[in-house]
Amino acid sequence: MNQHAQTVSLSAIQQDFNGLDTGYRLADGRFVRRHYLDSAASTLALGCARRLTDVLLPHYANSHSQLHFSARIASHALDWAHAQVLRFLGADPVDYTAFFAGSGCTAALNRLARGLAARRPECKLVLVSLMEHHANDLPHRKQAGRVVHIPLTGASPALGTVDLAALADVLEQHPGQVNYIAISAASNVTGIINPVHDIAALAHAHGAWVVVDASQALAHAPLACSDTGAPERALDAVVFSGHKLYAPGSPGVAVVRRALLEGQEPDEVGGGMVEDVHLAGYEIASRFPDREEAGTPNILGAVQLGAVLNVLQRVGMAQIHAAEQTLLADLLGGLAALPGVRVYGDLDLARSPRLGTVAFNLAGLEHGLVAAALNDYHNIAVRNGCFCAHPYVRELLKPELWALELDPDAEDAVATLKRQQGMVRASLGLYSRSDDVAALLAGVGDLLARPAYYRAQYQTTADGNFVHRTFTASAESLFDPEAELTRILGDLRC
């Protein structure tokens, strides 16, 4: 970002999101504004970033050409988006490149897993933390010779950050065998933050690389490739998802040391990443990031994401983080103060810092029932289940699952386990307000005060979901793409 660029107020940006006034009619007949607390899954769209793509659309063309005006504009806009990514992470473009891949971090992590396994085939061991999302676990299991899961500090259900002592022990026990460490900057279940730069220093001291999934962190707090500027504390690769960073429809992103990619054929081949192709072979382009982005890029999505990153820098990530921490303290404190609520993960913020994601359960009420009732009666959008982090969630739930004492041969054992094996997750975004937190706390309090009433309103389906007995609100009744398109076409005829 230009050092003379206009700063932006936090309060102005917090009000510039699509969907802030979205409302639905509830089971009790009230029409209520939605309280969107599902940002860890996908965030709402930052309005000014979307509007930038609207301005770009009249000029739209494919990139990688300078021979007509529109192509020149598209190429420049795409280059600008790459630059915003590097600047946001403080990544020196001499040492790092940024490339877009897929529709989230999953594609980038799969590419890195394949590429790093091929670069050092003699190093067959990859270390992954217990708290990882499947996207930062399964690709390494598939590509590495062996994956070891590093434990967390504390004990269930109050697990904390990655256990650095245990990590150091594994590195020392396998000298020269660890290819890299894959670690989340923050958990998508509990929001607990890992000391990724300490992990990088530890990894580098043992000749290993570090790959960081920052999908749950970058929208909430500052994160630089190196926190101090010291090379040993610098991250080797950082991946994240644009749809978790106020840019739905944007691609996934990887910021990677060039040295990890140079001298090796890119994982994906096709148009745009070659210098020449002839019948006998092809010549890979040497230019970054072109060589890593085969095919036609998602130009509009990339520019939208670049705009978000630019705006967040203008506001200041430190200010954004401080504001969220105030709201998070209210959310955590409010839930922990309600009898019958269990909040997961270490609650000592000095020992285990968190970002704006909280997982919890209510005594005597299944997580699916809680999520359904909060939606149908309070218009609070939360998520429930295992959040694509099954091993972590099971570890957090271990005392409760043991207490079930299920007979594995019982006819309803699997269904009972599925209903119990999960949590409710509330997650904050830049647009979250104190009244959203207050609405959640009031809704949880209502469910705890009237559990029998709410249980009577729902029945369970064969797949374990909870469905209201009388109230229906199908997706088609709320938004019908066919009907909306017909309406739009009708407006055109007018």
N, C-alpha and C positions, 0 to 999 in steps of 0.2 A: 504494500500500500504506500502510495506517495506520502512523504512525511508532512506535506501541506494539505492532505485530504481533509475534508470536513468531518469533524467528529459528529456522532449521533447520540442522542439521549436514550438511555435505557428505557425510560417510560414510553417514548414515542414508538420504539421498535416493538415493545411488548404488546402494543395495540394493533400492530400491522400484520396480523396473521389471518389467513383464510379459515373460516369456520368458528370464530370466537362466539358468534351469536347463534350458532346452529341449535335448534331446539326440537324436541319430539314430544308427542303425547304419551303419557305414562299409563300404567295399569289402573291407577285410581282416577283417571280422567284429566289430570292436570297437564298443561303444556308448559314445559320447563326447559330452560337453557341447559345444554349439555355441559357437564364438568368433565373435561377430557384429561384423564390421568393415565393414559396409555402411551406416553411418549417414548418409553424404552423400546416399544415395538416399532412405532413409526411416529414421527412428529408431524404437526401441522405445517403448512407451507408459509414461509415468510413472504408477505405480499410484495415488498419492493423487489425481491429477487425474481419473483414470477413476472412482475411488470417489466423487468429488464429483458426477459426473453420475449415478451410481447413486442418490445421495441426492436429486437433483433429479427423477429420473424419476417418482416417485409424485405429484409436483405438475405433471407436464408438461402444457402446453397451448400454444397459439399465443400469440405476444406481441402487443403493440400494443393492449392493452385493459386497463382497470382495473376492469371491472365484475364479474368473478368472481375468487375467491381465486387460482386456479391461473394465470389469465392475468396477474394482477398479479405473481405470483412469477416467471413466465417473462420478463416484460418487465423486471423488476428485474435478474434474472440476466444477461440479454443486455446491458443497460446497464452492468452491472458488468464484463462481458467487454470491451466497448469501452474502458472506463476503464483496465483493466489494460494494454491494448495501448499507449495513449497514455503511461501512466506508465512502462512499461518502456523506451520510447524517449525519455523526457524531453520529450515533445511537449506544448507548451502547448495545452490544449483551446480556448483563445480563437483561436489561429492555425491549428490543425490539426484534422482529423477523422480517425477510423479507421473503415473499413468492411470488411466481409467479402465475399469474392467467390470463386466457383468452389471448386475443391478443392486449389489450390496458387497459386503466384504468377503462373502463366501468364494466368489470367483477368484479374487486376488489371493486369498489364502490357499486355495487349491493350486494355483499357479506357483506360488512361492514354495509350497511343500514339494511339488514335483521338481522345480528348478534347483532347490537347495539340496535335495536328495541326489540329484544328478551331478551337482558341482563337487560334492565331497562324498562319493559312494563308500569310502572307507570309514566314514563316521556314521554309523547306522543307528545311533541313539538320539531320540528327541525327547526333551523334557516338557511336559505340559502340566499346568496347574489343575487342581481338582475343581476349580470354580469355572472352568471354561465353557463357553457356549459351544454347541456342537460344531459350529463353523470353524472354531479354532482348536478343534480336537480331532474330529474325524479325518480331515485331509492329512494330518500328520500320521495318524494310525494307518492310513492307506498307503502312504508313500515311504514312510520310514521303516527300517528293519525292526525297530522296537520303540515303543513309547512308554515312558515312566511318568506316572502322575504324582506330582509333588503335593504333599499335604498342606493344610492350612493351620494357622495358629488357633488356639482355643479348642473348645469341645462343642459338639452339637448340643443345642441348636445355635450356640453363640460363636460360630466359627468366624475367624478374622481374616487377615491377609495371608498371602503366601508365606510359608515358614522358611525364612532365609537360611536358618541353620540346617534344616533338612535338605534344602536345595544345595547348599555348600557341600554337605556330606555326599550327596549323589554325584556331584561333579568330581569330588576327590576320589570316589570309589571307581570312577570310569574315566581315567585320564586319557585324553586324546580321542575319546569315543563319542562325545556329545557333539552333534552337528549344530543344533541350536535349541534355544528355549522359546516356547510359544506361550505368551502370557497376555491376559487382558489388563488393560489399564484400569478398568473398573468392571465389577460384576454386573451383568444384566439382571441378576436376581435380587441382590441386596444393595447394590451401589457401592460396595466396599472397594476402596482404591488400593491398588498394588504399588509398591515402590519400584516402578519399572527401571529407573535409572540406577538404583542400587543393584537390581538384578542384572542390568547390562554390565556394570563394573565387575560383578562376580562372574558373569559368563565370559567376558573378554579375558579375565585373568586365567581362565581355563581353556582358552582357544575356541570358545563357542560363540555363536551369533545369538541375537535376540530379536524375535519377531513379536510385535505388539499389536493386539487388536484394540484399537482405540474407539470403536464404534459407540461405546457407552460413555465415553469421556469427553470427546472434543466439543460437544455442545454445552458442556457444563463447567469446564475448568480449563485453565491454560495448560498446554502440553507442548513442550519443545523437544526436538530430537535429542538435544543435550541440555540438561537443567543448569549446568554450570559452565558449559563450553569445553569441559575436559573431554578429550576424545574417547577415553575409556568408559565414560558414562553416556556416550551417544548411542541411540537406538539404531539398529541396522535396517530394520524395516518397520513401517507403521502402516496399518490398513484401517479403513473405516468405511462406513456406509453413508451416502448422502441422504438417504431417506430418514435417517436418525439425526440429521443435521439441518432440519427445516427446508429440505429440498427434495420432496417426493418426486419420483420420476427421474432422478439423477443417477449416475452410475456409481459403482463402488470405486474406491481409490486405493492405490498403493504408493507409498513413498519409500524408495529403496535405495540403498547405496549402489551407485553405478558399478562398483567393483564386484558386486554379487551377480550382476547381469552380463557384464562385458565378457567377450570371448566365449559365449555360450549361445547356441541358437535359441531364440525366443520360444516360449512354450506354445504359442499360437502363431500360425502362419497364414498368409493370405495377402490381399491387396493392402498397399500402404506401408508394409514393413519390409519391402524388398527394394534393392537398387535396380535389379534386372532379373528377368526370368527367360530362360531359353530351354530348348528341348532336353538338353543334357543336365540341367540343374538350375539353381537360382542363387542369387547373391543377396545376403541379408544386409539391410541398411544399417549403417553405423550410428545414425542420429537417434538420440533420445528426445522425447519418448516415442517417436514414430515407430521404432523397431518393436516396441512392446504393445502397440495398439493396432492389431490387424483388423482390417475391415473399416466400414464407415463408422466414425465415432458418434456417440450421442452428444452432439454439439450443444443442443438446447439444454439438456440436463446438466452437462458439464459447466456451461456458462451460468446457469441458475445456481449451482453449488458454489462456483467461484464468487458469485455475488454475495451469497450468504456469508462465506468466509471473510470477504472484504468488509461487510457490514459489522460482523462480530468483532473484527479488529478495531473498527472505528468506535464501537461502543466500549470495548475493553473487556477481555475475558476475565480479568481479575474482578471487575465490578459485577459482571454477570454471575461469577461464582459466589461472591459474597452475598448477593441478593438471594440466590437459591439456597445457600446455607441457612439463612434466616427462616425461609419457608420450610426447609427440611427439618429444622429443629422443632418447629411447630407440629409438623406431621408426625415425626418420631415420638416426640414427647406426648402428643395427644393420644396416639394409639397405645403407647406403653402405659398410659394412665388409666385406660379403660379395663376394668376387670373382665377377664375372659378373652383378651386379645394376646396372642403370642407373636412378637416381632422376631424375625430371623436374622441371624448374624450378630456379631459383637456390637453392642450398643455403646461401647466406650469410644467416642469419636476421636479422642486424643490417641488412643491405641490403634483404632481401625477407622480412619477417615472414610467418609461416604460422600457419594453424590446423590442426586435426587431420585433414588429408586428404593422402595421399601416393600418387602414381602412379609405377609402376615397371614394368620388364620384365626378364626373365631371358635371358641370352645363349643362343641356340640353341633356345629354347622359345617357341612362340607364346603370346600372352596368353590365348587361349581354353583352351589346354591347361593352362596354369598355374592358372587359376581353377577349372577342372574338377577337377584333381588335388588342389588344396588343399581343396576341398569333400569329395571322395569319400574321401580318405585321412586328412585331418586335421580335418574338420568346421570349416573356417575359411570363413566367408561373406564373400567379397570380390566386387567387380564388375569386369567387364572390357569393353573396347570403346572407344568415343569419348565416352561419357558426355553425349550431347547437346551436345557442344562441338566439333564436327568441325573447324572452321578452326583452333582453338587446338591440338587434339591433332595435327593434321597439321603445324602449325608446329613443335611440340615434337619431332616424329618426323622432321622434314625430312632430317637427315643420314642416318638409317637408311633412309628410303624411297629417297633418291638412290642409296644403296649397292646397292640391289637390282638396279639397271640392267635393269629389266623391259622386254621387248619388248611394247608395248601390243597388238600383233596376235597374240601367242602365245595358244594356246587356254586355258591355265591362268593367264593374267596377272591376270585379275580376281579369281579365287579366291585366288591367292597374295597379292595386295595386301590383300584383305579380312582374311586371317589375320594379316598383319603390321601392318595399320593399326589399332592400338589399344594399350591398356595394361592393366595390372592396377591396381586402386585399392583401398587399404585406408583406411578412415575411422573415426575415433574418435567416441564419444559419452560422455555423462556417466557411463555404466555401464561403460565400458571399463576393463580392469584390466591390470596388468603381465603377468599370465599370458596374456592375449590377445595382447599384443605378442610375448611369448616363444614362444607357439605358432606365430605367423606366421613369425617368424625361423627357428624350427626346421623348419617346413614348407618354407620357401624353400630352406633349406640342404639338406634331403632331396632336393628336386627337382633342385638343382644337382649333387648328388653322384651321382644315378642318372637322368640324363636319358633314356638309352636304355630303361631299364625302363619309365618312365612313358609314353614315346612308344609303346611296344609295347602298352600297355593300352587305347589309344584309337584310334578311327577318326573321320574327319571326315565330316560330312554334306554334302549338296549346298549347304546355306546357310552352310557354314563353321564350324559348331559341332563341338565335340569330345564324342563319346559313348563311354562305357566299353564295352568289347567283351563283358563278362560280367556286370558289376554293374548292376542296375537298381533305381531307387528313384523310382517315379512319384509325382507329386503326390497322386493318388488313394489310393495305398497309405499315404502319410504322413498325409493328412488328407482324408477324404471327407465333404463337407458333408451329403450325403444320409444317410449312415450315422450321422453324429453327431446329426443332427436326429431320426432314428428312435430313437436311444438316449435323447435328451432327452425325447421324447414318451413313451417307455416309462417313464421315471422319473415322469412326471406321472401316469400311470395307477396307479402304485404308491402 
